[in-house]
Amino acid sequence: MAATSLVLTCASPLFSSRLVSATKTLTTEFPISTGQFLGGLNSPADFSAKFRRRCSGKDEVLLQGMPPEYYDDEWQAQQREKTKELRRMQREEEEEEERKIEEYREIGMRLKEFPEQDLRKARKLVSSFIRAAEEVEERIEEAAEKGQLDELVLMIIWNRLDLARRDDEKDAIRSLDLLYRRVETEILKRQASPAMNLLNDLLNMHDGFEDDAWLKDCRKRMAETFPREDPFSILMPPGFDIDMHQGQLRPPIETETDNTLLRVDFVREVDALLQEVRIEEDAETGSKGEELDPEAIALKFKQQEKQRTIRQVEAILDLALNLKW
């Protein structure tokens, strides 16, 4: 069998000539194929490729157990892109976490100017409201009578509400929002004028269904609240029964505070409130868009509720203007 001579590209000239002569001697004395001599390689090209890889000085030896795509340049490029994307997402998460920490720090700094003792009392009061559950109304009214409701209590509730919104705690958001509105209403009620307190009471008398029955109750409440405006009643002292013409005729005792609410004062304050609200409504209507996102829908429902309240206030004002005893 004829033997094939090999040319070794990485050997020196001296080594190459000696190797060629030695190969010729072997093939003459031992007539075997080159593949058998080189340990079962499929072809001389296979041996040459492995020999060049070994002599090139680079670590290109195939790793056992690795998938074929590990040696694919395109696959390697895709993996590098994925690594870059993962690192980018990691940086974004770290930046978001730092932003949240900064926001929480800012929320905590809002109450820094208040004395520590006042903060402790206000936080304890807000916690009692949250634990009161169904008795929260009575607890708020009791705190209002004791003078415990103030701006600090509202700020603490608002801070908790802000934290719940940032953490997307829907149940806590709903409960704290209702608590904030109720405490704010109670504070405004204590600070409001007698006319605004009467207006608030008249609005709360509406059950949401029977407008005629509600107006009838409002008329009765106004007749009991406003003093009669006929000349005879103005001249007579308090406690004298005008219809029966009975009672003691004595001069009224002057007091430092007179809580009597006149119909004219009530009409003037309610009309001023309506004028202010209508101006705000016109401004909001001009800037309102046509979006249908959840925030826009919630705003639309809020506007509808506000319009319904405005119509009720207008009905109360008209009733007060035409009140007959």
Secondary structure, 3 states (H helix, E strand, C coil): CCCCCCCCCCCCHHHHHHHHHHHHHHHHHCCCCHHHHCCCCCCHHHHHHHHHHHHCCCCCCCCCCCCHHHHCHHHHHHHHHHHHHHHHHHHHHHHHHHHHHHHHHHHHHCCCCCCHHHHHHHHHHHHHHHHHHHHHHHHHHHHHHCCCCCHHHHHHHHHHHHHHHHCCCHHHHHHHHHHHHHHHHHHHHHHCCHHHHHHHHHHHCCCCCCHHHHHHHHHHHHHHHCCCCCHHHHHCCCCCECCCCECCCCCCCCCCCCCCCCHHHHHHHHHHHHHHHHHHHHHHHHHCCCCCCHHHHHHHHHHHHHHHHHHHHHHHHHHHHCCCC
